[in-house]
Amino acid sequence: MSGNDRPEKLSKKDVEEKRIINYHDFFWLLLATRGFVVCFAAVCVYHVDLLQGFVERIWDMLLSSWVFNSVYFETWFTTFTYAVIMHTYPVALHKIPALQRFKIRSKVNVANWSPQVQLVQQAVWYMTPLMILDTFLVKKYCGVDPKMWIEKSNEWIQITRALPNKAPTVIEVIFQLAMSILLYDAIFFFIHLILHRNLYLYKYIHAYHHDHGDINSFVTNQLTVSERLVLVLSANFCLKIFRSHPLTRTIFVPIFVFLLVDNHTGYDLPIGLHRLMPFDIIGGPVKHTAHHTQGSRFYQPFLTYLDKLLDKGYIKV
């Protein structure tokens, strides 16, 4: 593969171009944050009945909303969520002076970001194919009477979704979210690896995602139509495998989008998710930035176990 087809391989010095930071200085902050997360989880477990009541009230409220009942809701909500996260989280990182020392590469700045016109174009490119699918495909959610699917199939154009009347349990939501993200992480690792190893696929499908200067959050959505569809359909497949409730699917969107955007921020925060989780379980912005600068490692979007197996030669593609 020629150098024009793959990201330029930079030196280790370039990849680690940032101020030397001793992250051991943030040990107590990291420990306190972990303690807070554990305590919060414990409180949720202790008050699971209250949490379940909240989930049921939220579901009843959503069922009464015409927007939520629309077949286009998930496409609209994903686009809206991306726009909100993109214009809050990365902007906050760039606007807070104390966080600038945590840049992985010093050249990451607001000037690298996409203009608003380009963002609107990306939104149109993202929504158009998905809304076409929404218009003609019947959405089949777990907990819905199959007779309703048959009725929907008799309609040429879909306008509303057939939704279950019953809310999911808290345990169901947590299980479906966790397993869907884990499965997507594994599936997209192999897709991503193949896109890099195959010259044709890389050049015509994936190279556009690596066609940028220093990494920044707007690169998250810098995808060809083909790759965007693969990403969305893969996530949808994983949710379907675990029979995810529509409420789970709704909660999945901001979590999924945040993880993707966070990977492209270019910041190694001392209490970032990749540092909160022990044993180097999560790759985070550090490894994903290295992937964008080197292009030959760290294909797993969130976790690291498959990348480690690949490095050790246990995975052959």
N, C-alpha and C positions, 0 to 999 in steps of 0.2 A: 504493500500500500504506500502510495506516495505521500510526501509531507503535506501536500495540499489537501489531502483527503482526511487527514486526522489532525487532532489538535497538536500544536507544536510541543515537543517535549522540552520542558524547562529544567534548569538545574535545580538541585536541592536548595540552593541558596535563594533562587527565585521563588520556589514554592513556599518557602518559609520566610518570605520577605515581610517581616513585621518586627516590632520591638520585642526584645527578649523579656518575657513575663514569667515570673516564678509563680505558678499557679498554686504552689503549696501555701503561699501567703493567704489564699482564700479558703483554706481548709475548713476553718470554723464556720464561714459563711455557707459553704457547701454542705457541711454537716447539719447546720441549723435548717437549711432548706429541705434536706432529706427528712429530717425529723418532723418538719411541718407537714410534708406530704404524707408521711406515715400516720401522723396524728389525724390528719384530715380524712384519710381512708378509714381509720379506725372509728371515727365519729360517724361516718357514712354507714359503716357496717352496723354500728350500735343502733342507729336511727333508720334502719332500712325500711321500716314500715312508713315512716314519715316521707322518706324519699320515694317510696312506691306510690303514695298518695299524690305527691307532686307530679310524678310521671303520668299518672292517670288524668290529672286535671289538665296538664299540658296537651295530652292526646285528645281529650274532649274538645279543647279549644281549637286545636288544629283541624279537627274534623268539621268544624263549623265554618272554616275559612274557605272561600271559593278559590283563593290563590293556591292553597295547599292541595285542594282537590283537582286542580288543573293538571293535565298530562305534561305540561311544560314546567311544572314546579321545580323538579330536580335540576333541570338545565338552567333555569333562572337563578335558583338559589346558589348553585355552584359558581356561576358567574358573579353574582352579587357578593358572595363570601370571598372570592378571590380578590375582587376590587377593594373590599373593606380591609382585608388583611394586608394586601399589598400597599395600601396607602396609610396604614397605621403602624404596624410592627417595624418594617424596614425604615420608614421615615423616622420613627422614634429613635432607632439605633443610630441613625446618621445625625440627628439633631442634638443628642445628649453628648456633650464634650467628654465626659468621664469615660464613655464607652469607646472612644476612638482608638485607644491603645490596644483594644482587643480585635482590631482588624487583622485578618489573616494576611492580606496583602494591602499595603498602604495606599494603593491607587484607587481602591473602592470608594466611590463618592457619588453624590447626587448627579453630577454631570454625566455619569455613565448611563443614567436611566432613560427609558423610552419616553418619547413625547406622547401627549395625550391622544393625538390623532392615531398613532400607532396602536395604542391600547384599545381604542374603539375598534380598529380594524381587527385586532386579535380577538376581541369579544365576538364580533360578527362571524369570523372564521370558526370560532369555537362553537357558537350556538347554532349556526345554520344546519350543519349535518345532523346534529343531535335533535334539533327540533323537528326535522324531517322524519327521523326515526320515531320521535314521540308521537307524531301525527298519525302514523300508520300502524305502529306496533302496539299490541295489547300488553299492558303491564300486569304481570301476574305475581301478586304478593302473597306470602304465606299468611294463612288465617282468613282468606277470602273464599267464599263459596264458589267452587268451580263453575257453577251455573252462571255466575255473573261474568266469568271470562267468556263463556259461550255467547252470552248476550252482547258483550263488547265486540267479539269477533264478527258479529253480523253487521257491525257498523263500519262503513268505509273509512271514516275519519274519526279519530279518537279525540274527545274533548275533555272528559273527566276520567279520573282514575278510580278503579274499584279498590277501596281501602278496607282493612279489617276494622270491626267495631271495637275490639278489645285492645287495650294498651299492653305492651310487653312488660314483663317483670324486669326489675333492675338487674337481676342476674343474667337474664337473657340479653339485655342490652350490652352489658359488659363483655359477656362471652362472644357475642356476635361481632362487636367492635374489635376486640383483641384478635380473634381468629381471622377475621377478614383482612386486617392489616398485616398479620403475619403471613398469610397465604399470598397476598398481593406482593409483599416484599420478596418472597421466594420466586414467584412467577416472573416478576419484572426483572429480577436478577438475570435469569436466563435469556429473556428477551433482549435486555440491554447488552449482555455479553455477545449475543449473536449479532446484534446491530453493529458492534465494534469489530467483530472478527470477520464479518463478510463485507468485502470491498463494495459490492453493489448496494447492499442495504445501507451501509454507512453513508455512502455518498449521496444517495437519493432520499433517504428517510431521516437519518440521525445527525448528519454533519451540520445541519442548520442550527441545532441546539448548541453546538460548540463554536459557532461562528460569532465570537464576541471578544471584547477586550478583557479587562478584569471582570471577574464574576460579580453579578449583582442580582438582586431578587427578581428583576424583570426577565431574566433569562429563564426563569421557571416555566413561563408560558411561551418561550421561543421554540415552538415545535411545528413540524410539518403537519398537515391535516392527517396524514396516515399515522404518524406517531401519536398524535393527540387522540385519535380514535382508538388506537391500541391501548393507550393508557386508561382511557375512560371505560372501555369495554372490559378490560382486565379487572379494574376495580369493581365494576358492576357484576362480573362473573363471580368474584370472590364473595361479595355480599349475598349473591343468590345461592352459592354452595352451602352457606350456613343459614339459609332460610331467614335472612335478616328482615326484621319488621321495618315498615316504612319510617318509624320514628328512629330506629337505629341507623337507617340509611341517611336520615337528615342530620343526626349527630355526627356521623362518619365524615360528612363533607368538610366542616371547619377543621376537624382534627387532621384529616388527610391533606387539605390545602396548606395548613400551617406547617406540617412536617416538610412538605415539598418546598415551600417558600423559605423556611428556616435553613434548609440545606444550601440554598443559593444566596444567603445574606452576605457571606464572606466574613462573618464574625465568630470568633471562638470565645464565647462568653463563659465566665467562671462558673456560672450556675446554669449553663445550657443543658438541654436534655441529654446530650452525649456525655456530659460530666456528672449529671445527677445519677444516671444509671451506672452501676459499677461494672468492673471487668471488661471495659471496652466493648460493651454489648451493642451500643449504637454508634454509628459512624459520624453523623451530624455534619455541620458545615466544614469541619477540618478535612475529613476524608473526601467529601464531595468536591471541595475546592481543589484538592490534589487530583481528583479524577478529571476535572475540567482543565487543569493545567498540564497534566501528564498524559491522560487519556488511555492509560494501559492498566489501571488498577481501580479498585473500589467501585464495582458495578452495582452493588446492592444499594437500593435507595435508602433504607433505614437502618437495618441491623448489619452485622459484620461477619456472622459465622460462615456464610457461603463464600465471602471474599477470602477468608482465612483458609478454607478448604481449597479454593482455587490457587492461592499462593503456594500451598503445600503440594499441589499437583494431584489432589484427589478428584478434582473436577476437570474433565477434558472436553473442550469444544473445538 
